Amino acid sequence: MTDEWHAYDLLSTTGRGHSTVNHLAKEWARDDDGDGVREVHTHTIEGHWTGLRNFLRMFRGVHKRYLGQYVAFYQGMHNFKDAALQLLGTLLGPITSTGP
């Protein structure tokens, strides 16, 4: 899912689904199937960029030659977090509440 920027136009030729929101028309999210959940939005990727920016901020600037390595490290941390949570879920099994 992307905004309406023309550079994303060729994404639909990759064989994957591609939905857009029109930020110029003040559209930020859209419910395409009418179930009350706004499936089409760009909040997820914008959140990832915010996380990367905050990660890079602690270095107070990085040389562009090494930027790819910093991004790869951040990506590894992000993926490790997801994998670790999945592993814990597998080890612990479903957590159910027994009540008070």
C-alpha positions in Angstrom: 0.0 0.0 0.0 1.3 3.4 -1.0 0.3 6.9 -1.5 -0.4 8.3 -4.9 3.2 9.2 -5.9 3.8 8.3 -9.5 7.0 6.3 -8.8 4.8 3.5 -7.3 2.7 3.1 -10.5 4.8 0.1 -11.7 4.3 -1.9 -8.5 1.0 -3.3 -9.8 3.0 -5.0 -12.7 4.9 -7.2 -10.2 2.0 -9.5 -9.7 1.2 -8.4 -6.2 -1.7 -6.4 -5.0 -1.3 -2.7 -4.9 -3.7 -0.3 -3.2 -3.2 3.5 -2.8 -4.5 6.3 -0.7 -4.8 9.7 -2.1 -3.1 12.1 0.4 -3.6 15.0 -2.0 -7.4 14.5 -1.6 -6.9 14.3 2.2 -7.5 10.5 2.2 -5.4 8.8 4.8 -7.1 5.4 5.1 -9.9 3.6 3.2 -12.3 0.7 3.9 -12.5 -1.1 0.5 -14.6 -4.1 1.5 -17.1 -2.4 3.8 -16.4 -4.3 7.0 -15.6 -1.3 9.0 -11.8 -1.9 9.0 -9.7 0.6 7.0 -7.4 -1.9 5.3 -5.8 0.6 2.8 -3.3 2.9 4.6 0.4 3.7 4.7 0.7 3.9 8.5 2.7 0.7 8.8 5.6 1.7 6.5 5.5 5.3 7.9 5.9 3.7 11.4 8.9 1.7 10.2 10.6 4.9 8.8 9.9 6.6 12.1 11.6 3.8 14.0 14.6 3.8 11.7 14.9 7.6 12.0 14.8 7.4 15.8 17.4 4.6 15.7 19.7 6.7 13.6 19.2 9.8 15.7 21.3 8.4 18.6 24.3 8.4 16.3 23.9 12.1 15.5 24.5 11.6 11.8 26.0 8.7 9.8 28.2 8.8 6.7 26.3 7.9 3.6 28.8 5.2 2.8 27.8 3.3 5.9 24.0 4.1 5.9 23.2 0.8 4.3 24.9 -1.1 7.1 23.0 0.9 9.8 19.7 0.2 8.0 20.6 -3.5 7.7 21.4 -3.6 11.5 18.1 -1.9 12.3 16.3 -4.4 10.0 18.0 -7.3 11.8 16.9 -5.9 15.2 13.4 -5.5 14.0 13.2 -9.0 12.5 14.8 -10.5 15.6 12.1 -9.0 17.8 9.4 -10.6 15.7 11.2 -13.9 15.6 11.9 -13.9 19.4 8.2 -13.2 20.1 7.2 -16.0 17.8 9.7 -18.4 19.5 8.4 -17.5 22.9 4.8 -18.1 21.8 5.8 -21.5 20.5 7.7 -22.4 23.7 5.0 -21.1 26.1 2.0 -22.2 24.1 -1.3 -20.3 24.2 -1.7 -18.1 27.3 -5.2 -18.3 28.7 -6.7 -16.3 31.6 -8.1 -18.4 34.4 -9.9 -15.4 35.8 -9.8 -14.0 39.4 
